[in-house]
Structures are given as structure tokens and as C-alpha cells.
Amino acid sequence: QRQLVESGGGLVQPGGSLRLSCKGFGIDLMLNAVDWYRQKPGQQRDLVASIRGANNTGYDYSVRGRFAIARDNTENTVDLQMNNLRPEDTAVYYCKTYDLWGQGTQVTVSS
């Protein structure tokens, strides 16, 4: 059974960092197009970062320069490094490949 599992969320102070991980089970993420989305309370799910091929990446303007998406070939994961976090980054973060979504991981940025 194909499955995506996110991890790494939590509570962090403004200016802090978190690293989210999206691990594939029964699916090879190493060449798949993978996206990270986030959903803030009461809002729609928005695309945050994408990776295509080996290292073709794209970011929403709100996270550009602070977030970085990358593949970990040894772990079959696609990670999202989040630096200089802001309260407005608070959301549930989801990874997606093709029609498959993970269950989400909560990120809360608060002092």
C-alpha cells in the first residue's frame, strides 16, 4: 500500500527552524514530483514548495529564501528545511506526490 508519512512538526519560537520530512512507503520518491503544501486554520491548502527531477525546485514567494526542499535518496524522503520561521507560517503541512497525500504535520510558530 502506497503511503506518505510526514514528520518533524512542532512548536518553535519566531526566528527558529524546523525540518519536515516526507517519507514514502511503497512508492519511490526519488524521481517523483513532490510538493509541500500548508493549510492555515479556515483557509485553503496552498502550495509552498516543489521539487521536480533531481533538483529543480520552486517556492511560494512567502517562503522563498527561508525554506528549502531537497531529496534524501538514502531515506526515500523529501525534506523541507524551514528557517527564520514566522507566526504566519503556522499551519498543518502536507506532502503530496501525484494523487497521494500524507496525513499532515502541525507547525506552530509562537513565542
Disulfide bonds with the S-S distance in Angstrom:
Cys22-Cys95 2.10
